[in-house]
Amino acid sequence: MDINPLELQKLVEVGLNEDLGSGDLTANGIVPPDDVSTGYIVAREAGVVAGLPLAQAVFRRLDPAVAFRAGLRDGGKTEPGRVLAEIKGNTRAILTGERLALNFLQRLSGIASATAKLVELVNGEKARIVDTRKTTPGLRVLEKYAVRAGGGGNHRFGLYDAVMIKDNHIKIAGGIKAAVEKVRQGCPHTVKIEVEVEDLDGVKEALAARADIIMLDNMKPADMREAVALVAGRALVEASGGINERNIRAVAAAGVDLISVGALTHSVKSLDISLDIKELKLKR
């Protein structure tokens, strides 16, 4: 579940450059350069935490000597008032890094929490909750990491690591069979081919074309159940489109293998997390 350290450092640099610019006018104007403080990152609501390594990287980039002690690991459950991390270091660095660290933590913890809720709702069924490419540009690696922290799985990362033939591809190619044949000619044998279908006739066409994965787009659970019976294990079956907390259990009960939910990353609510300075010392 780790984040690639090179990606982590790159994203921290981008975030700091955006926020810091030529310097923190407020912290530098108020706080003497040698002041040292202890700060606590605190959860204000219940959820699943993700992003603590990023928060640590932010503060260490600003103060290499900072001591960062996490109270739990990413993927752990928290409740209101729980201390997620203790930070001891240069006061200016803590104040300067506060917003960026919290932005990472709040956003990723929101994704992890939303994922964990859906995973819990389908408990006992074989379906696995996965994400989509509906992510924030530049932050996909982090948002997909947060889905894993919440107990979900990742769909394809980009356009390059799997084939997904959607409605517009099918129209241009002249049908499902033609689309699969054309894309198969140019792909390595190791690449999976997924086809999006909207009805049972589409399922039959995708099966005839030997698709590896068949995505049932915006189909009703009863139709999904019939589609699963038609496929009979010859391909993985994925459900997608309009799936939420109210209907996900019925979708999972239809027997699908995967349930992809774009809302996990494109419209999730951030978890409420804050940073509190508790003490101030001069010149360490």
N, C-alpha and C positions, 0 to 999 in steps of 0.2 A: 504493500500500500504506500510505499515511499514515493516522494516526488523526486524527479531527476534533479540533482543538486545544481547542475548548470542552468536548467530552466528556472529553478527557484531563484538563483542569484540574479539572473537576467530580469525576471519580473520584479524583483525587489528594486533593482537599479532603475527600471522604467518608472516604477511608482514613486520613488524618491525624487527622481529628476523632475517629474511632473509637479510634485507637491512642494519640494524644497526650493527649487530655483536657485537664486543667489544667496539664500539663507533664511532662517526663521526669524523674522523681525520681532515677533512677540517674545519668544523664549530668550533670544539673545539680548533683547532689551531689558528684560526683567531679572534673569537669573545669572549670577556670577559664573564664569566659565569653569571653575573648579568645584562647584556644588555637586553633591552626591545625594541621591534619593532612593527610596524604595517604593515601588509601585506594585499594585495588584490588579491583574486582569480578572474581572468578576462577571459571572453569568447572571443576567437579570431575569432569565426565564429558562424553563426546562427545555432540553433538546439534546442533540448529538453534536459533539465538538469536532471541527476540522479546521486546520490552518495554523496550529500552534508552531510548527517548524518555520512557517513564513513570518509569524510575529517575532520569533527569536532571531531570524535572519535580518529583519528590519533593524532591531535594536543593536545587534552586533555589527551591522554595517556602519552605524552611527557612533558606536562606542565598542571597539573590539574587546574591551575589558569587562563588559557588562556580564553580570551573573543572571542567567535566566533559568528558573526552575519551574518546570511544568507540573501541575497538580494531577494531570491525567494524560493519557495518550489520545491522539486523534482516533475517532471512532468510539470514544467513551461517552457515556451518558452523564449529563449534568443537570442540576436543579437550580432554582433561583438562590443567589447568594453564595454559590460555590466559587472558590478561588481557582481559576484555571491556570494561573501562572504568577510567580513572584519575580520581579525584576529589580535588580540592584545595580545602579550605575550612575553615570553622569546625568544630572537632572535635565540639562538641555537636550541631551540625546533622547531621553525618555519622552519628554514633551514633544519634541520634533517628530518622533516616530509613532506617537500615539495614534493619530488618525489613520495612517496607512496600515499599521498593524491591526487595528480594529476593523478597518474596511475588509481586509483579507479574512479575518476571523469571523466577522458577522455574516458575510456573504457565503463563505464555504460552510459554516456551521448551519446556516439556513438550508442549504442544499442537502447536507448530510441528514439533517433532522427530517426534512420532507421525504427523503428517500427511505429513511428508517420507518417512518409511519406507513408508507405503502408496503414495504417489505413485511411489516407486522400484519397488515390487513390480508395478505395472501398466504400467511403462515399455514402450512399443512398441504398446500397445493404445490405442484411441481414448477409452476411458472416463476421465472426470475425477472426481477425489475431491472430494466436497463435504461440508459439515457439516449439522447439523440445528438445531432450536430447543431441544435438550436441553443448555442452557447454565446457568451459575450466574446466578441472578437478579441483575440490576444490572450484570453484567459481560459481557453478550452482545456488545457492540460490541468489547470487547477480545479475547474468545475467538475471535470470527469473524475479527478482524484477524490473530490468531496462526495460524489455519488458512491464510490467504492467505500469510503469511510462510513457511509450510512448503511452499508450492507448490500448495495446494488451492484450491478455490473455495467460494463461499458459496451456500447454499440461501436461501430467503426469510428475511428478517430477522425478520419478525413476522407477525401475522395480517392485516396491512393491505396488504401489498405483493404478495401472490399468493394464489390460491385453491388449497387442498389439500382435496379431498373424501376423507375417510377412512371406515372401516367404519361408525362410528356415524352419520355424516352420511347415508350411503347407506341405513341402516336406517330412519332417521327420515323421509327423503325418499320412501322407497318404491322405491328402485332407483337405479342409476347414471344412467340417462337422465333421470329426474325430477330428480335432484340437480343435474346439469349444467344442465338447462334453467332451474331455479329460480335458481341462482346467477348464470347468465349474464344474466338479466333485470336484476339490480341492479349489475352490474359494468361499469366502463368497458371499451371494446374493447381497451385497451392492457394489460389484466391477463391473465396466463396462468392457465389452469385445469388443475390436475393432479388425477388420480384414482388412488387407491390400489386395487390389485386383488390377489387372492390366487391366481387360477388363469387358465387360458386363456380360459374363458368370460367372465371379467371383462375381459380384454384386448379381446375382441370387442365387448363392451358399451361400453367406454370409447371405442373407435374409432368405433362407430356414433354416439356422442354428440359426436364431434369434440373430444375432449379434446386439449389441447396437449401434455401430458406424462402418461405412464402410469408409475406406480410399481409395480414388481413386489415385493410384500411377502413376504419369507421363502420365495421360490421356489427350487427347485433349479436349478443352472446349465443342465441339459439343458432344463428347461421355459423358462428364460429365453431360451435360444437359439431355441426354437420361437416364443416371444412376439415376439422381435425380427424373425423372419421374417414373422410375421403383420402386425406394424405396418408393415414395409417402408418406413420413412422418413416415414410420415404423422404421426408424433408423436415427441417425444423419449422415450426409454425410460430409466427410472431403476431401479436395483436398491437394495433396502434391507432391513435386518433380518438379524441374525445374521452380519454380515460381519466378518471378522477377517483377520489376517496369513496364516492357513493357507489360507483359501479365496478370498481376494480376486482372485488371479490367474485362477482358474477363472471367477469371476463376470465379470471384465473380458473374458475370451476369448469369453464368450457374445455379445458384440457390443453391450452396453448403452452408452448415451451418458454416464450419470452413475451414480456409486456413492455413496450417502449413508451416513455412518457416525456414529452418535450418540456412540460411545465416544471420539471425538476430543476431545469437550468434557465429557462427563459422568463419565468415569472414568479420565482420563489421569494418568500419573505425572509429577510435577513433575521438572524437570531440577535436578540438584545444583549449586548455585551459591553462593558465599560472598563475604564482603567482609572484607578484611584491612587493618588499619591498619599502615602500615610506618614512619611517622616522626611525631614530634611536635615542633612549634615553638611558641614563645610569642609572642603579640602580633604579628600581621602589621602 
